[in-house]
Amino acid sequence: MAELHERDRAGLDLRRLLDAVERAQPIDVVDTLAAELSVMVDARRVSLLIANFSGDALVRMSHVASPGRHHDGHHERRETLALASSLYERVLHSQQPCVEPAGDGVSVLLPVTERGDAIGVLEVDVPDWPEADTVAYLRSAAHALAYVLIASRRHTDLFEWAQRDQPFSLAAEIQRRLLPGAYTTEGGPFSLAGWLEPAHDAGGDTFDYAVDRDYLYASLTDAMGHSTEAALLATLTVGSLRNSRRAQASPAEQADAASAALTAHARADQFVTGLVLRIRLADGQVEMVNAGHPPPLLLRDGAIVALDHRPDMPLGVETERYRTQRVALRPGDRLLMVTDGYLERNAATIDIGRILVDTPERHPRQIVQELARRLHEAAGGPLADDATSFCVDWYGPGGDRDAHAGASAARATPVPPTRRR
């Protein structure tokens, strides 16, 4: 049986592994981890399969380096594997290890995930069926790898090389930098995920979020136009929203400041629609500003609840100060926001409400990626406009999550409803 060497069995700690990674250059952290695991568990091969930017495939990025092997951007993408109906998809969706026979040995597939952000899969090939403590150790190593990758990618473009399955335009590069560093995150009371499907000529969609001690802040915006003009307009908007948010401004104050920034620095005919909100972590009370944007959808008790939220004028259009509109979330609620790329042309055939009703058990990251898949099926070709979605699951202040592999296993503590529907 594949098992840990005696010197590594005691405590099953990761100190040696992390020390080796810390000594390595940022571009070598995966190879270093692979080499250490090869010694610790007699692994024949260790691979990182990292999710591509399209979200529909994994790229086998690296394995134990051979002497003299040369890395460059073209050679980091060694193999691209479709996710649909694969073992890798099962591992990412379940966030559980998978042990399968492979040739004359055994392959252990493990989720590389940090706070619900599914970065990829660690594949470890061993000669014999692993013991339970070996699988547990590898699971912890894969979890640690997620943090290592997050830290290391600040210093190198290596992981970007692997994830880019098509070139970015300048507008797309600007737009991508406006998005948060992780598209998914989890905290005790909530899980969330966002996803942007760019148009062929990138538009100005963005989403953003941040958490402090008291609130979860979020925004979804859609700048008018396309290409670099829309990307620059989005840059001004997101920059203003973040600046105000970091001063702990309310959603209405954030919207007022962003609108004033656009009025001062953008052309008179330019504007941005959007939703700006914050959720109080203590009780799920939501303050929201609707700046000329489609209203959010709320799934509650298996049905879509209509929110009586009237839109104000878009950002950048001179108007009265923005109104705060409110909703009280209950444990088990799911809130979904989309841009109009999901509501126009062929995309209008997608029944978003039905998808929400039919998939309450899915993680928010699966919801936003399923919407993107349906969008491409409906479009049948390049998208004419950006399409962005942002999904929040609310568990309540009594919620809990299993962080062993960075996966959500939240359980809401039932509380009396604050109001009747």
C-alpha positions as CSV (number, residue, x, y, z in Angstrom):
1,M,0.0,0.0,0.0
2,A,1.1,3.6,-0.7
3,E,1.8,5.1,2.7
4,L,3.7,8.0,4.3
5,H,7.3,7.3,5.1
6,E,7.8,6.9,8.9
7,R,9.6,10.2,9.2
8,D,6.6,12.0,7.8
9,R,3.9,10.1,9.5
10,A,4.1,11.8,13.0
11,G,1.5,14.5,13.2
12,L,1.0,14.6,9.4
13,D,2.1,18.2,9.5
14,L,3.0,20.2,6.4
15,R,6.0,22.1,7.8
16,R,8.6,20.4,5.7
17,L,6.5,20.8,2.6
18,L,5.8,24.5,3.1
19,D,9.5,25.2,4.1
20,A,10.6,23.7,0.7
21,V,8.0,25.8,-1.2
22,E,9.1,29.0,0.6
23,R,12.7,28.5,-0.4
24,A,11.7,28.0,-4.1
25,Q,11.3,30.7,-6.7
26,P,7.7,31.7,-7.3
27,I,7.8,30.0,-10.8
28,D,9.1,26.8,-9.2
29,V,6.6,26.3,-6.4
30,V,4.6,23.6,-8.1
31,D,7.6,21.6,-9.2
32,T,9.0,21.9,-5.6
33,L,5.8,20.6,-4.1
34,A,5.7,17.8,-6.6
35,A,9.2,16.7,-5.8
36,E,8.5,16.8,-2.1
37,L,5.4,14.7,-2.5
38,S,7.2,12.3,-4.7
39,V,9.6,11.5,-1.8
40,M,6.9,11.6,1.0
41,V,4.4,9.2,-0.7
42,D,6.5,7.5,-3.4
43,A,4.5,9.3,-6.1
44,R,5.4,8.5,-9.6
45,R,4.0,11.7,-11.0
46,V,2.4,14.8,-9.5
47,S,0.5,17.3,-11.7
48,L,-1.3,20.5,-11.1
49,L,-4.3,20.9,-13.4
50,I,-5.4,24.6,-13.3
51,A,-8.8,25.9,-14.4
52,N,-8.6,27.9,-17.6
53,F,-10.2,31.4,-17.8
54,S,-13.2,30.0,-19.7
55,G,-14.1,27.7,-16.9
56,D,-14.7,24.7,-19.2
57,A,-11.4,22.9,-19.0
58,L,-8.4,22.1,-16.9
59,V,-4.8,22.6,-18.1
60,R,-2.2,20.1,-17.0
61,M,0.3,22.7,-16.1
62,S,3.3,21.1,-14.4
63,H,4.9,18.0,-13.0
64,V,8.2,17.0,-11.5
65,A,10.8,18.8,-13.6
66,S,13.4,16.9,-15.6
67,P,17.0,18.2,-15.5
68,G,17.4,21.0,-18.0
69,R,13.7,21.4,-18.8
70,H,12.9,24.8,-20.0
71,H,9.7,26.7,-19.1
72,D,8.0,29.3,-21.3
73,G,4.5,30.6,-21.8
74,H,3.8,28.2,-24.7
75,H,5.0,25.1,-22.9
76,E,3.1,25.6,-19.6
77,R,-0.1,24.3,-21.2
78,R,1.0,20.7,-21.6
79,E,-2.5,19.2,-21.9
80,T,-6.0,20.6,-21.9
81,L,-8.8,18.4,-20.6
82,A,-12.5,19.2,-20.9
83,L,-14.3,19.3,-17.6
84,A,-17.8,18.2,-18.7
85,S,-18.7,14.8,-17.3
86,S,-15.1,14.1,-16.2
87,L,-13.7,12.8,-12.9
88,Y,-12.1,16.2,-12.6
89,E,-15.5,17.9,-12.7
90,R,-16.7,15.5,-10.0
91,V,-13.8,16.4,-7.8
92,L,-14.4,20.1,-8.2
93,H,-18.1,19.9,-7.7
94,S,-18.0,17.6,-4.7
95,Q,-14.8,19.1,-3.3
96,Q,-13.9,15.5,-2.2
97,P,-10.8,13.4,-3.2
98,C,-11.2,10.7,-5.8
99,V,-9.1,7.6,-5.8
100,E,-9.1,5.6,-9.1
101,P,-7.1,2.8,-10.7
102,A,-4.7,4.1,-13.4
103,G,-2.7,1.7,-15.5
104,D,-0.5,-0.3,-13.2
105,G,-1.0,2.1,-10.3
106,V,-3.5,4.4,-8.7
107,S,-4.4,8.1,-9.3
108,V,-5.5,10.4,-6.4
109,L,-7.3,13.5,-7.5
110,L,-7.7,16.3,-5.0
111,P,-9.4,19.7,-5.1
112,V,-7.1,22.7,-4.9
113,T,-9.5,25.2,-3.4
114,E,-9.3,28.2,-1.1
115,R,-12.6,29.5,0.5
116,G,-14.7,28.0,-2.2
117,D,-12.5,29.3,-5.1
118,A,-11.8,26.2,-7.1
119,I,-8.4,26.8,-8.6
120,G,-7.9,23.3,-10.0
121,V,-7.0,19.7,-9.2
122,L,-3.9,18.1,-7.8
123,E,-3.3,14.7,-9.4
124,V,-0.9,12.3,-7.6
125,D,-0.1,8.9,-9.2
126,V,1.1,6.3,-6.7
127,P,2.0,2.6,-7.2
128,D,-0.5,1.1,-4.7
129,W,-3.9,1.9,-3.2
130,P,-3.2,4.6,-0.6
131,E,-4.1,4.3,3.0
132,A,-6.6,6.7,4.6
133,D,-3.9,8.8,6.3
134,T,-2.1,9.2,3.0
135,V,-5.2,10.5,1.3
136,A,-5.8,12.8,4.3
137,Y,-2.3,14.2,4.1
138,L,-2.5,14.7,0.3
139,R,-5.9,16.5,0.8
140,S,-4.2,18.9,3.2
141,A,-1.3,19.3,0.9
142,A,-3.7,20.3,-2.0
143,H,-5.4,22.8,0.3
144,A,-2.1,24.3,1.3
145,L,-1.1,24.4,-2.4
146,A,-4.1,26.7,-3.0
147,Y,-2.7,29.3,-0.6
148,V,0.8,28.8,-2.1
149,L,-0.5,29.5,-5.6
150,I,-2.4,32.6,-4.5
151,A,0.7,34.0,-2.8
152,S,3.1,33.0,-5.7
153,R,1.0,34.4,-8.6
154,R,1.5,37.9,-7.2
155,H,5.2,37.6,-8.4
156,T,4.9,35.8,-11.7
157,D,2.8,35.5,-14.9
158,L,3.4,31.7,-15.1
159,F,-0.1,30.8,-14.0
160,E,-1.7,33.4,-16.3
161,W,0.2,31.7,-19.2
162,A,-1.4,28.4,-18.4
163,Q,-4.9,29.8,-17.9
164,R,-5.1,31.9,-21.1
165,D,-6.5,29.6,-23.8
166,Q,-6.9,32.6,-26.1
167,P,-5.1,36.0,-26.4
168,F,-6.6,39.0,-24.6
169,S,-7.3,42.3,-26.3
170,L,-6.1,45.5,-24.5
171,A,-9.7,46.1,-23.4
172,A,-10.1,42.6,-22.0
173,E,-6.8,42.9,-20.1
174,I,-8.0,46.2,-18.5
175,Q,-11.4,44.6,-17.7
176,R,-9.9,41.5,-16.2
177,R,-7.8,43.6,-13.8
178,L,-10.9,45.3,-12.5
179,L,-12.3,42.0,-11.2
180,P,-11.6,40.7,-7.7
181,G,-8.6,38.4,-7.2
182,A,-11.0,35.4,-6.5
183,Y,-14.3,35.0,-8.2
184,T,-15.6,32.8,-5.3
185,T,-15.4,33.2,-1.6
186,E,-17.1,31.8,1.6
187,G,-17.6,33.1,5.0
188,G,-19.6,31.7,7.9
189,P,-22.9,33.4,6.9
190,F,-22.5,33.3,3.1
191,S,-21.0,31.9,0.0
192,L,-20.7,33.9,-3.3
193,A,-19.5,33.7,-6.8
194,G,-19.3,35.9,-9.8
195,W,-18.5,35.2,-13.5
196,L,-17.9,37.4,-16.5
197,E,-18.4,36.2,-20.1
198,P,-16.7,38.8,-22.3
199,A,-18.1,39.8,-25.7
200,H,-16.0,39.4,-28.8
201,D,-15.2,43.1,-28.5
202,A,-15.1,43.4,-24.7
203,G,-17.7,45.6,-23.1
204,G,-17.6,47.2,-19.7
205,D,-19.1,44.7,-17.3
206,T,-17.5,44.2,-13.9
207,F,-18.3,42.7,-10.5
208,D,-16.6,43.2,-7.2
209,Y,-17.0,42.4,-3.5
210,A,-15.2,42.8,-0.1
211,V,-15.9,41.7,3.4
212,D,-15.2,43.6,6.7
213,R,-16.2,42.8,10.3
214,D,-19.8,44.0,9.8
215,Y,-20.7,43.8,6.1
216,L,-20.4,42.0,2.9
217,Y,-20.1,44.7,0.1
218,A,-20.8,43.9,-3.5
219,S,-21.3,45.6,-6.9
220,L,-22.3,44.7,-10.4
221,T,-21.8,47.3,-13.1
222,D,-22.2,47.6,-16.9
223,A,-20.4,50.5,-18.6
224,M,-21.9,51.6,-21.9
225,G,-20.0,50.9,-25.1
226,H,-17.3,48.5,-26.1
227,S,-13.6,48.0,-26.3
228,T,-11.1,50.3,-24.5
229,E,-13.6,53.1,-24.2
230,A,-15.9,50.9,-22.1
231,A,-13.0,49.5,-20.2
232,L,-11.7,52.9,-19.3
233,L,-15.2,54.0,-18.2
234,A,-15.5,50.9,-16.1
235,T,-12.0,51.6,-14.6
236,L,-13.3,55.0,-13.4
237,T,-16.4,53.5,-11.9
238,V,-14.8,50.6,-10.1
239,G,-12.0,52.9,-8.8
240,S,-14.5,55.3,-7.3
241,L,-16.7,52.5,-5.8
242,R,-13.6,50.8,-4.2
243,N,-12.3,54.2,-2.9
244,S,-15.6,55.0,-1.2
245,R,-16.1,51.4,0.0
246,R,-12.7,51.4,1.7
247,A,-13.8,54.5,3.5
248,Q,-16.7,52.4,4.8
249,A,-19.3,54.4,2.7
250,S,-22.8,53.1,2.4
251,P,-24.1,51.9,-1.0
252,A,-25.9,55.2,-1.5
253,E,-22.7,57.2,-0.7
254,Q,-20.7,54.9,-3.0
255,A,-23.2,55.5,-5.9
256,D,-23.3,59.2,-5.3
257,A,-19.5,59.4,-5.4
258,A,-19.2,57.2,-8.5
259,S,-21.8,59.2,-10.4
260,A,-20.0,62.5,-9.5
261,A,-16.7,61.0,-10.7
262,L,-18.3,60.1,-14.0
263,T,-20.0,63.5,-14.4
264,A,-16.6,65.2,-13.8
265,H,-14.3,63.0,-15.9
266,A,-16.4,61.1,-18.5
267,R,-18.2,62.5,-21.6
268,A,-21.7,63.8,-21.2
269,D,-23.1,60.9,-23.2
270,Q,-21.4,58.2,-21.2
271,F,-23.0,56.4,-18.3
272,V,-22.9,53.1,-16.2
273,T,-25.7,51.0,-14.9
274,G,-25.3,48.9,-11.8
275,L,-26.3,47.5,-8.5
276,V,-24.4,48.5,-5.3
277,L,-25.2,46.7,-2.0
278,R,-24.0,45.7,1.3
279,I,-25.3,42.8,3.5
280,R,-25.1,43.1,7.3
281,L,-23.5,39.9,8.5
282,A,-25.3,40.0,11.9
283,D,-28.8,39.6,10.4
284,G,-28.8,39.6,6.6
285,Q,-30.3,43.1,6.2
286,V,-29.5,44.4,2.7
287,E,-29.0,48.0,1.6
288,M,-29.1,48.3,-2.1
289,V,-28.8,51.0,-4.8
290,N,-30.2,50.3,-8.3
291,A,-28.6,52.7,-10.8
292,G,-30.7,52.0,-13.9
293,H,-30.0,48.2,-13.8
294,P,-32.2,45.1,-14.1
295,P,-33.3,44.1,-10.6
296,P,-31.9,41.1,-8.8
297,L,-33.7,37.7,-8.5
298,L,-34.3,36.2,-5.0
299,L,-34.8,32.5,-4.6
300,R,-36.6,31.7,-1.3
301,D,-38.3,28.5,-0.3
302,G,-38.0,27.1,-3.8
303,A,-39.7,30.0,-5.6
304,I,-38.6,33.3,-7.1
305,V,-39.7,36.3,-5.0
306,A,-40.3,39.6,-6.8
307,L,-38.4,42.5,-5.3
308,D,-40.3,45.8,-5.4
309,H,-37.1,47.8,-6.2
310,R,-37.4,50.7,-8.6
311,P,-34.3,51.8,-10.5
312,D,-32.8,55.2,-10.2
313,M,-30.9,56.9,-13.0
314,P,-27.6,55.3,-14.2
315,L,-24.3,56.5,-12.8
316,G,-23.0,59.6,-14.6
317,V,-26.5,61.0,-15.3
318,E,-27.2,64.1,-13.2
319,T,-29.9,63.3,-10.8
320,E,-31.0,63.4,-7.2
321,R,-29.0,61.5,-4.6
322,Y,-29.4,57.7,-4.9
323,R,-32.1,56.0,-2.8
324,T,-31.4,53.1,-0.5
325,Q,-33.7,50.1,-1.0
326,R,-33.9,47.3,1.5
327,V,-34.5,43.6,1.7
328,A,-34.2,41.2,4.7
329,L,-32.5,37.9,3.7
330,R,-33.5,34.7,5.5
331,P,-31.3,31.6,5.9
332,G,-31.5,29.6,2.7
333,D,-32.0,32.6,0.4
334,R,-30.1,32.9,-2.9
335,L,-29.7,36.3,-4.5
336,L,-28.7,36.6,-8.1
337,M,-27.7,39.7,-10.1
338,V,-27.0,39.7,-13.8
339,T,-26.1,42.3,-16.5
340,D,-28.3,42.8,-19.6
341,G,-26.1,40.5,-21.6
342,Y,-28.3,37.8,-20.1
343,L,-31.5,39.5,-21.0
344,E,-31.0,40.6,-24.7
345,R,-31.0,38.9,-28.1
346,N,-30.7,35.1,-27.9
347,A,-29.8,35.2,-24.3
348,A,-33.3,36.2,-23.4
349,T,-34.4,32.6,-24.1
350,I,-32.5,31.5,-21.0
351,D,-35.0,30.9,-18.2
352,I,-32.8,32.1,-15.3
353,G,-35.6,31.8,-12.8
354,R,-36.2,28.2,-13.7
355,I,-32.4,27.4,-13.4
356,L,-32.4,28.8,-9.9
357,V,-35.5,26.9,-8.9
358,D,-34.2,23.6,-10.3
359,T,-30.7,23.8,-8.8
360,P,-30.9,24.9,-5.1
361,E,-28.3,22.3,-4.0
362,R,-25.5,23.7,-6.3
363,H,-22.8,26.0,-5.1
364,P,-22.9,29.6,-6.3
365,R,-19.8,29.0,-8.5
366,Q,-21.7,26.2,-10.3
367,I,-24.7,28.5,-10.8
368,V,-22.7,31.3,-12.5
369,Q,-20.8,28.8,-14.6
370,E,-24.0,27.0,-15.6
371,L,-25.5,30.4,-16.7
372,A,-22.4,31.0,-18.8
373,R,-22.7,27.6,-20.5
374,R,-26.4,28.2,-21.3
375,L,-25.5,31.6,-22.7
376,H,-23.0,30.2,-25.2
377,E,-25.5,27.6,-26.2
378,A,-28.2,30.2,-26.8
379,A,-25.8,32.6,-28.6
380,G,-24.5,30.0,-31.0
381,G,-21.4,32.1,-31.7
382,P,-19.4,35.1,-30.4
383,L,-21.2,37.2,-27.8
384,A,-22.4,40.6,-28.9
385,D,-22.3,42.0,-25.3
386,D,-20.6,41.1,-22.0
387,A,-22.7,38.9,-19.7
388,T,-22.0,38.9,-16.0
389,S,-23.6,37.2,-13.0
390,F,-23.1,37.4,-9.3
391,C,-24.7,34.9,-6.9
392,V,-24.9,35.1,-3.1
393,D,-26.1,32.3,-0.8
394,W,-27.2,33.5,2.6
395,Y,-26.9,30.9,5.5
396,G,-27.4,33.3,8.4
397,P,-25.1,34.2,11.3
398,G,-25.4,30.6,12.6
399,G,-24.1,29.2,9.3
400,D,-21.0,27.0,9.3
401,R,-18.7,25.5,6.7
402,D,-16.2,22.7,6.4
403,A,-12.9,24.4,5.6
404,H,-10.9,21.2,5.4
405,A,-10.5,21.5,1.6
406,G,-11.7,25.0,1.2
407,A,-15.2,23.7,0.3
408,S,-18.5,25.0,1.4
409,A,-20.6,22.7,3.6
410,A,-22.7,25.4,5.2
411,R,-25.5,24.6,7.4
412,A,-28.0,27.3,8.3
413,T,-29.3,27.5,11.8
414,P,-33.1,27.9,11.5
415,V,-34.3,31.2,12.8
416,P,-37.8,32.7,12.8
417,P,-38.5,34.7,9.6
418,T,-38.4,38.5,10.1
419,R,-41.4,39.0,7.9
420,R,-43.9,37.0,5.9
421,R,-43.6,36.8,2.1
